[in-house]
Amino acid sequence: MAARMAPRKSDSPLAYLNGEFVAADEAQLPVWDRGVVQGACVTEMIRTFQRVPFRLEDHLARLRSSLAYLGVFLAESDGELASIIQRLIESGAAGLAPRADLGIVILVTPGSIPMYAGDVPVSTSATICIHTFSLPFRQWAGK
């Protein structure tokens, strides 16, 4: 699945949402998504060390296992997810100090509930959002 690049209206880092790279501050789930309506969501949090995702294969395996338990399947392969994550790391690290590292959040819901969307055409496939954030080391310095 080739990710598309949506037109950017912001300077925020990129996020990945349902096959598109969008500005992170514009990534949104519709109110009829099962993650919003029912709180049905699987998340995985990964951190980087020197901008390399730590144990990425293990995190993706755990994500897939959790999703399979719920009967939710992603269109993106693990290789595609790794490529998407690498692009998001590059975007999220832009402008950060050289030794700064990132957190990576993968959020997956079972998708939209058509009945709640009314006349809006919706996809019933899984919703996936991946975004990064700068790890706030100074918040943990005293610990």
TAZI-V363571 format. One record per residue. RES is the residue in one letter. NEAR is the number of other ideal C-beta (glycine too) atoms within 8 Angstrom. D_FIRST is the distance of its C-alpha to the first C-alpha in whole Angstrom. Layout:
res->[RES;RES]
near->[NEAR;NEAR]
d_first->[D_FIRST;D_FIRST]
This chain:
res->[M;A;A;R;M;A;P;R;K;S;D;S;P;L;A;Y;L;N;G;E;F;V;A;A;D;E;A;Q;L;P;V;W;D;R;G;V;V;Q;G;A;C;V;T;E;M;I;R;T;F;Q;R;V;P;F;R;L;E;D;H;L;A;R;L;R;S;S;L;A;Y;L;G;V;F;L;A;E;S;D;G;E;L;A;S;I;I;Q;R;L;I;E;S;G;A;A;G;L;A;P;R;A;D;L;G;I;V;I;L;V;T;P;G;S;I;P;M;Y;A;G;D;V;P;V;S;T;S;A;T;I;C;I;H;T;F;S;L;P;F;R;Q;W;A;G;K]
near->[6;3;10;7;7;7;4;7;5;7;3;7;11;11;15;15;11;7;8;10;10;12;13;11;6;10;10;5;9;10;7;12;13;12;13;11;10;7;6;8;8;11;8;11;8;13;11;13;7;5;8;6;12;8;7;10;7;7;12;12;8;9;12;10;8;10;13;9;6;9;6;11;7;10;7;8;5;8;6;10;13;11;8;12;13;8;11;16;14;8;10;14;11;7;3;9;4;4;4;9;11;15;12;15;12;14;12;14;15;10;11;13;10;8;4;9;12;4;3;7;3;10;6;6;6;12;16;12;14;14;13;16;8;10;9;6;6;5;5;7;6;3;3]
d_first->[0;4;6;9;13;15;19;21;24;25;26;24;22;18;16;13;13;10;8;10;13;16;20;20;24;22;19;21;20;22;26;24;22;23;23;25;27;28;27;24;22;21;21;21;23;22;25;25;28;28;24;23;21;24;23;20;19;22;20;17;19;21;19;17;21;22;19;20;23;23;20;17;14;11;7;6;8;11;11;7;10;13;11;11;14;16;15;16;19;20;20;22;25;25;29;30;33;32;32;31;28;25;24;21;20;17;18;17;18;18;18;20;23;24;28;28;26;28;28;24;21;19;16;17;14;14;14;13;15;15;18;21;25;28;29;33;35;38;38;38;41;44;43]
